[in-house]
Amino acid sequence: MNYLKTAVLLAGMTGVFLAAGFMLAGETGMLIALALALGMNFFAYWSSDKVVLRMYGARQVDARSAPQLYGMVGQLAENAGLPMPKVYIIDNPQPNAFATGRNPENAAVAATSGLLQRLSEHEVAGVMAHELAHVKNRDTLIMTITATLAGALSMLANFALFFGGNRNNPLGFIGVLLVAIVAPLAAMLVQMAISRAREFEADRIGAEISGRPLWLASALGKIEQAAKGIDNHVAEANPASAHLFIINPLHAHRVDSLFSTHPSTRERIERLRRMASGQAGGSDPLS
């Protein structure tokens, strides 16, 4: 059901994008919007991981430079039946993490220095397992597509606001207003719905990978509490990337609530606790 819901929402996002093009310039505008969407998604498919890692100043680490983190990710990737992803550390005091890459063979996981400093080894393992679940589910590609379409819609909205539609615009000034105001809002709502569905699924699969749902539950509570008081300036400057992180990194500005792409942390923790209550004890999956 989660995959079906995601497919429907992606189709809805594409529909909003094409409708925006039509309202600005009729059939010609719709074709231009389609070409723009295809072009941006082609670029995002091949280069989005490099762009986002560079944007956050992530530095790649290996078994020599970060043996504990690298070894942990390697063991969890083996548990998940995944190839070893590239591992990055972001020098940022806010505890957080994300995954990126177009497929499991070209994946990367990134943790902030704040995450490694503030969380226990088991909590970090829970977070890394969650990120590997995104890789396993190919959520990184799905979220790249939605973010790209949302960004393209914002571009169309700015174009409509400053230049208006052309004479082929079937709705006139009303169409311009709909593109400038309603289309970005609709895209944001779709992006939020997709992100929330994928986060719940990544929590579940991540808990299975680590074998300890409570590791992630504990980590989520600590990350959310810390993130409320520690700024992530890069994320604040690029709020459309907030959905990548395990916990919403935005809090410094009032408008941040508009970009709340994450489900309730309390509900995520409760689901993980219910999952843990149904598990029998076992050996440490990292031993």
Order of alpha helices (4+ residues) and beta strands (2+ residues): alpha-beta-alpha-beta-beta-beta-alpha-alpha-alpha-alpha-alpha-alpha-alpha-alpha
